[in-house]
Amino acid sequence: MNMIRFVKNQDYEGWKKLYLQYGEFYQVPMTHEGLSKVWNWLHDSSHEMEGWFMKRPAGSWVLPTSGGCPIP
């Protein structure tokens, strides 16, 4: 059964892996500072960006975020 929820601190490594792959695909360099900034946005209830996490029986993926803002 699939479960969808907001990202939690324990999701960081899975999110980071996918976010770095996103950067590679779009040929956008990712920095530690940029990763930290976006991750913090996902946990800031006053920020427009939200992160969702979906866990499936075969594995786990972070779903696209919602909200519009430039990504560092």
C-alpha positions as CSV (number, residue, x, y, z in Angstrom):
1,M,0.0,0.0,0.0
2,N,1.3,3.5,-0.9
3,M,1.5,6.1,1.8
4,I,1.9,9.9,1.0
5,R,2.9,12.4,3.7
6,F,5.0,15.5,4.2
7,V,8.7,14.9,4.3
8,K,10.3,14.2,7.7
9,N,13.8,14.5,9.0
10,Q,14.5,10.8,8.5
11,D,13.7,11.2,4.7
12,Y,16.8,13.4,4.2
13,E,19.1,10.8,2.6
14,G,16.5,9.6,0.1
15,W,15.5,13.1,-0.7
16,K,19.1,14.2,-1.2
17,K,19.8,11.3,-3.5
18,L,16.9,12.2,-5.8
19,Y,17.6,15.9,-5.6
20,L,21.2,15.4,-6.7
21,Q,19.9,13.2,-9.6
22,Y,17.5,16.0,-10.5
23,G,20.5,18.3,-10.7
24,E,22.5,15.9,-12.9
25,F,19.6,15.3,-15.3
26,Y,19.1,19.1,-15.8
27,Q,22.9,19.7,-15.7
28,V,22.5,22.1,-12.7
29,P,25.3,22.0,-10.2
30,M,24.1,21.4,-6.6
31,T,26.0,22.7,-3.6
32,H,25.8,21.7,0.1
33,E,24.4,25.2,0.8
34,G,21.7,24.8,-1.8
35,L,20.7,21.4,-0.6
36,S,20.5,22.7,3.0
37,K,18.5,25.7,2.0
38,V,15.9,23.7,0.0
39,W,15.6,21.1,2.8
40,N,15.0,23.8,5.3
41,W,12.3,25.4,3.1
42,L,10.5,22.0,3.0
43,H,10.2,22.1,6.8
44,D,9.4,25.8,7.2
45,S,5.6,26.2,7.5
46,S,5.8,29.8,6.5
47,H,7.6,29.0,3.2
48,E,5.6,28.5,0.0
49,M,7.4,25.3,-0.9
50,E,6.2,22.0,0.4
51,G,7.7,18.5,0.1
52,W,5.8,15.3,-0.1
53,F,7.1,11.8,0.4
54,M,5.6,8.6,-1.0
55,K,6.5,5.2,0.3
56,R,5.7,2.2,-1.8
57,P,6.2,-1.5,-0.9
58,A,9.0,-1.8,-3.5
59,G,10.9,1.3,-2.3
60,S,10.6,4.9,-1.4
61,W,10.5,8.1,-3.4
62,V,10.2,11.8,-2.7
63,L,7.5,13.3,-4.8
64,P,7.8,16.7,-6.5
65,T,7.4,19.7,-4.2
66,S,4.6,22.1,-4.5
67,G,4.9,25.9,-4.4
68,G,6.8,28.2,-6.7
69,C,10.1,29.7,-6.0
70,P,13.6,29.7,-7.5
71,I,15.7,26.6,-6.5
72,P,19.3,27.4,-5.5
